[in-house]
Amino acid sequence: MWDEDALLLPGESKLGRYHVAILRRTSSGWVPTTPPLNVLVTNYRLLMHPQTRRQYQTAVIPSHFITQISKAEMGYHKGVKIGLKNGMHLYLTINWSENEGLTETVTQMLTSPLGAFSPHPPEDDVNRMISFISHL
């Protein structure tokens, strides 16, 4: 079970929750990866956790690490494209009716004042997220 409240930092508040799948481009088109992810958008960060029984550490993307967010159509899938400072792009698909909500919520996160939050993620967290996505 994913305990969202235990992950919150002092001064951090929830902006939205979503269930998404990461899309990967293959020779036969765009394919959603498994397992799907629970995504929590806060005023400081984007937190992603696989929907599995196995325990995984939550991947954390601080707002300052996101360079862009936009709606995207990927073959038969509609979703969201998130650009990261390291040049990587995340392609997420969700229920189309929630797609606009995710785009707006992440945009709201990006415009929220950071306050006392330290915007430098531990390098291990970023590397773990990249490794996890690369092996899907």
C-alpha positions, 0 to 999 in steps of 0.5 A: 500500500502506498502511504501518500501522507507519509511522503509529504514534506513540511509545507507540502500539499497535494494538488492531484492524484492520477493512475498512469502508464508510461509509454515507450516507442517501439518498432510497432508503435507506442506501447504502455508499460506495466505496471501502471503507476500511481502519481501524486502531484504536490506543490513541490514534486511529482511522486510516482509509485508502481501499482504492484504488491512488491515494495518499491521506493517512490520515484521523486521528480522535483518541480525544478527538474521539469522543463516542460509539460504538454498534451501529446498524442502517441499513436492510439494513445493520448497523454502527457509529455513531460520534459526533464532537465537531463534531456529525457522525456516521460510519455504518460497515458491516462484516461483522456478526461483526466489528461487535461487535469494532469497537465494543469496540475503539473503546471500549477506545481511548476508555478508554486513557490518552493518555499523551504523545499530543497530543490536538489534531488539526491542523485541516487533518486534520479538514477533509480528512476531512470533505471526503473523506466529503462527496464520497463 
